[in-house]
């Protein structure tokens, strides 16, 4: 009897372990995937990862209103008709993995790709891309078709790949190929990046957008050398950030992780000083002063934290002011109309 019980328990444990392994290795499926599942397609080499809950974010009431009643509402509807894709219904998550690489000129530049989790009609989207981009090119890498939209003017070429029925990759050529390597099992995912995953475990993964970033000593040195004011950041090791919709508004938290408590306090004091200076100049723009009052800056032995809690009415005020400023600048860019010549006396 004991042997039977032990054998049954062993079988149950094996089935549970197999199920857990199978779930972890699978790619995210549109409609059932969770935010953290997106990391299964991000390469281990990524130093910074952004994960966005597009489906929730784009359906927030004030975002929905902006899409459907703003100046570009007709363009938004036209794009839906063209591509057969409604972002509010069909797009679920987006994840971006970035790393710093050295280019041919010896400069450090970002490289990577984003993965969009969605339900889509591949044929219809591809046909529309080809129609709008006559120089469209296709290539095959590891059995996956990579499409290239050639550069226009100063813009660099864009590379993309339809990974499967639920995921599309967009980014640099190397970045898209790195995602394909992960999907094909030729390279490890971000789940195997120990330092990155330590940050992920403590992140607010239910937020609309969350980000984790690791820094090498060389990268920190480059930052502090370029901006001496940031010398207190020499002990910086990583950073985390999230944006979430709370109380009909938005909450933003940014943390710079550093083990130097004294330097952390220096940075917090410096940021508080900048905030005070900004408040002094906000008499003519009360919405700016209101925004600055919502910023909380603090430090602890292991981090510097900035927290912002913006209610919906403040978001609306800031949005209206930004729109006003943009329109004003656009008006200033218009060429002056020539003075009309007086009509000839007949």
C-alpha positions in Angstrom: 0.0 0.0 0.0 2.8 2.4 0.9 4.6 1.7 -2.3 1.4 2.5 -4.3 1.0 5.8 -2.5 4.6 6.7 -3.0 4.3 5.8 -6.7 1.2 7.8 -7.1 2.7 10.9 -5.4 5.8 10.6 -7.6 3.7 10.4 -10.7 1.7 13.5 -9.7 4.9 15.4 -9.0 6.3 14.5 -12.4 3.1 15.6 -14.2 3.2 18.9 -12.3 6.8 19.5 -13.1 6.3 18.7 -16.7 3.3 21.0 -16.9 5.2 23.8 -15.3 8.2 23.4 -17.6 5.8 23.3 -20.7 4.1 26.5 -19.6 7.4 28.3 -19.0 8.8 27.4 -22.4 5.8 28.4 -24.4 5.4 31.6 -26.3 2.7 34.0 -25.2 -0.7 33.4 -26.7 -2.9 36.4 -27.5 -5.9 36.6 -25.1 -4.4 34.3 -22.4 -0.9 35.5 -21.9 0.2 37.5 -18.8 2.6 40.4 -18.9 5.6 38.4 -17.6 5.1 35.8 -20.3 6.4 38.3 -22.8 9.9 37.8 -21.4 9.9 34.4 -23.0 10.6 36.1 -26.4 13.1 38.7 -25.1 16.8 37.7 -25.5 18.9 37.1 -22.4 21.3 39.8 -23.5 18.7 42.5 -22.9 19.9 45.1 -20.4 16.6 47.0 -20.3 13.0 45.6 -20.7 9.8 47.5 -21.1 6.4 45.6 -20.8 3.2 47.4 -21.7 -0.4 46.2 -21.1 -1.6 47.7 -24.3 -5.1 46.3 -24.1 -5.8 47.9 -20.7 -4.0 51.1 -21.4 -5.6 51.9 -24.7 -9.1 51.3 -23.2 -8.7 53.7 -20.2 -11.6 56.2 -20.5 -9.6 59.3 -21.3 -7.4 57.4 -23.8 -10.5 56.0 -25.5 -12.0 59.5 -25.6 -8.8 61.0 -27.2 -8.8 58.3 -29.9 -12.4 58.6 -30.8 -13.0 62.4 -30.5 -9.6 64.0 -31.1 -8.3 65.7 -34.3 -6.9 62.4 -35.5 -10.0 60.2 -34.8 -10.8 59.8 -38.5 -7.2 58.7 -39.2 -7.4 56.2 -36.4 -10.6 54.7 -37.9 -9.1 54.7 -41.3 -6.0 52.8 -40.1 -8.3 50.2 -38.5 -10.1 49.7 -41.8 -6.8 49.5 -43.8 -5.1 46.9 -41.6 -8.1 45.0 -40.3 -6.7 45.6 -36.8 -8.4 47.4 -33.9 -5.8 48.1 -31.2 -8.5 48.4 -28.5 -9.7 44.8 -29.2 -6.9 43.0 -30.9 -3.6 44.1 -29.2 -2.8 42.7 -25.8 0.9 43.3 -24.8 4.1 44.8 -26.1 7.5 44.0 -24.7 10.8 45.8 -25.7 14.2 44.5 -25.0 17.2 46.8 -25.4 21.0 46.5 -25.0 23.9 48.7 -25.7 26.3 47.7 -28.4 29.4 49.4 -29.9 29.1 50.4 -33.5 31.8 50.6 -36.2 32.6 54.1 -35.1 33.2 52.9 -31.5 30.1 54.6 -30.2 27.7 52.9 -27.8 24.2 52.7 -29.5 21.0 50.9 -28.4 19.9 47.8 -30.2 17.0 45.5 -29.8 13.4 44.7 -30.8 9.9 44.9 -29.6 7.4 42.0 -29.6 3.7 42.8 -29.9 1.2 40.2 -28.7 -2.0 40.4 -30.7 -4.7 38.8 -32.9 -4.2 39.8 -36.5 -4.7 39.0 -40.2 -1.2 38.5 -41.5 -2.2 38.6 -45.2 -4.2 41.8 -44.9 -1.4 43.6 -42.9 1.3 42.5 -45.3 -0.7 43.6 -48.3 -1.2 47.0 -46.8 2.5 47.4 -45.9 3.5 46.5 -49.5 1.0 48.9 -50.9 2.3 51.8 -48.8 6.0 50.8 -49.3 6.9 49.9 -52.9 10.5 49.1 -51.9 9.4 46.6 -49.4 11.8 43.6 -49.1 11.5 40.1 -47.7 14.1 37.6 -46.5 14.1 34.3 -44.6 15.9 33.6 -41.4 15.6 30.3 -39.5 12.5 29.6 -41.5 10.9 32.9 -40.4 10.2 35.6 -43.0 11.8 39.0 -42.1 10.4 42.0 -43.9 12.2 45.3 -44.4 10.7 48.7 -44.9 13.6 50.7 -46.5 14.8 53.9 -45.1 13.1 57.2 -46.0 15.2 60.3 -45.7 17.1 60.2 -42.4 15.0 57.3 -41.1 16.8 53.9 -40.7 15.2 50.8 -42.2 12.7 49.0 -40.1 12.8 45.2 -39.7 9.9 43.0 -38.7 8.8 39.4 -38.6 5.5 37.6 -38.1 6.7 35.1 -35.4 3.5 33.1 -35.1 -0.3 33.6 -34.9 0.0 35.7 -31.7 3.3 37.6 -31.9 5.1 40.1 -34.3 8.6 41.4 -33.8 9.8 44.9 -34.9 13.2 46.5 -34.5 16.8 46.5 -35.8 17.8 43.6 -38.0 20.0 42.1 -35.3 17.3 42.6 -32.7 14.6 40.9 -34.7 17.0 37.9 -35.5 17.9 37.7 -31.8 14.1 37.3 -31.0 13.8 34.6 -33.6 16.8 32.8 -32.2 15.0 32.8 -28.8 11.8 31.5 -30.2 13.6 28.7 -32.1 15.5 27.6 -28.9 18.9 28.7 -30.3 19.4 31.3 -27.6 18.2 31.8 -24.1 15.5 34.2 -23.1 15.5 37.1 -20.5 14.1 34.5 -18.0 17.7 33.3 -17.8 19.2 36.7 -17.1 19.7 36.5 -13.3 20.3 40.2 -12.6 17.3 41.2 -14.7 15.0 38.7 -13.1 15.9 39.9 -9.6 14.5 43.3 -10.6 11.5 41.8 -12.3 10.5 39.9 -9.1 10.3 43.1 -7.2 8.5 45.1 -10.0 4.9 46.1 -10.2 4.0 43.6 -13.0 0.3 44.5 -12.9 1.0 48.1 -13.9 0.1 49.5 -17.4 3.8 49.8 -18.1 6.8 48.6 -16.2 10.5 48.7 -16.9 13.7 47.2 -15.4 17.2 48.3 -16.4 20.7 47.1 -15.4 23.8 49.3 -15.8 27.4 48.3 -16.2 30.1 50.3 -14.5 31.3 51.5 -17.9 27.9 52.8 -18.8 27.6 54.7 -15.5 31.1 56.2 -16.1 30.0 57.4 -19.5 26.9 59.1 -18.0 28.8 60.8 -15.2 31.6 61.9 -17.5 29.2 63.4 -20.0 27.2 65.1 -17.2 29.4 66.0 -14.2 26.2 67.1 -12.3 25.4 63.3 -12.1 28.6 62.4 -10.3 26.5 61.2 -7.3 25.2 58.4 -9.6 28.6 56.6 -9.7 27.3 53.8 -7.5 24.2 53.3 -9.7 23.5 49.6 -10.5 20.0 49.5 -11.9 16.7 51.3 -12.2 13.0 50.3 -12.2 9.9 52.2 -13.3 6.2 51.7 -13.6 3.1 53.7 -14.8 -0.3 52.7 -13.6 -3.9 54.0 -13.8 -5.1 54.6 -10.3 -8.0 56.8 -8.9 -9.0 57.7 -12.5 -5.5 59.2 -13.0 -1.9 58.0 -13.4 0.7 57.0 -10.9 4.4 56.9 -11.8 7.3 55.5 -9.8 10.9 55.7 -10.7 13.7 54.1 -8.6 17.4 54.4 -9.1 19.1 51.5 -7.2 22.4 52.3 -5.5 24.0 50.8 -2.4 25.5 54.2 -1.3 23.1 55.8 1.1 25.0 59.1 1.3 25.0 59.5 -2.5 21.3 58.6 -2.6 20.5 61.4 -0.3 22.7 63.8 -2.3 20.7 62.9 -5.5 17.3 63.3 -3.7 18.3 66.7 -2.3 19.5 67.8 -5.8 16.2 66.7 -7.4 14.2 68.5 -4.6 16.2 71.6 -5.3 15.2 71.4 -9.0 11.6 70.9 -8.0 11.7 74.1 -5.9 13.2 76.1 -8.7 10.5 74.9 -11.0 7.8 75.9 -8.5 9.2 79.4 -8.3 8.7 79.8 -12.1 5.2 78.4 -12.2 3.2 81.5 -11.3 2.0 82.0 -14.9 1.2 78.3 -15.4 -0.7 77.1 -12.3 -1.1 73.6 -13.8 2.7 73.3 -13.8 2.8 74.2 -10.1 0.0 71.7 -9.4 2.0 69.0 -11.2 5.2 69.8 -9.2 3.2 69.5 -6.0 2.3 65.9 -6.9 6.0 64.9 -7.1 7.4 63.1 -4.1 11.2 62.6 -3.8 12.8 60.4 -1.2 15.9 58.3 -0.6 16.8 55.2 1.4 20.0 53.1 1.9 19.5 51.3 -1.4 17.6 53.7 -3.7 16.3 57.1 -4.7 12.6 57.2 -5.5 10.4 59.6 -7.4 6.7 59.1 -7.1 4.0 61.1 -8.9 0.3 60.8 -8.4 -1.7 62.7 -11.1 -5.5 62.8 -10.9 -7.5 62.9 -14.1 -8.3 66.6 -14.0 -4.6 67.5 -13.8 -3.9 65.1 -16.7 -6.6 66.9 -18.7 -5.2 70.4 -17.9 -1.6 69.3 -18.8 -2.9 67.7 -22.1 -4.8 70.9 -23.0 -1.8 73.1 -22.2 0.5 70.8 -24.3 -2.0 70.9 -27.2 -2.1 74.7 -27.0 1.7 74.9 -27.1 2.0 72.6 -30.1 -0.7 74.6 -32.0 1.1 77.8 -31.1 4.4 76.5 -32.5 2.8 75.2 -35.6 1.2 78.5 -36.3 4.6 80.2 -35.8 6.1 77.9 -38.4 3.6 78.8 -41.1 5.0 81.2 -43.8 3.7 84.7 -43.6 1.1 85.5 -46.2 2.1 88.0 -48.7 0.3 91.3 -48.5 -2.4 91.5 -51.2 -1.7 93.9 -54.0 -4.2 96.8 -54.2 -6.7 96.2 -57.0 -5.9 98.2 -60.1 -8.2 101.2 -60.7 -10.1 100.6 -63.8 
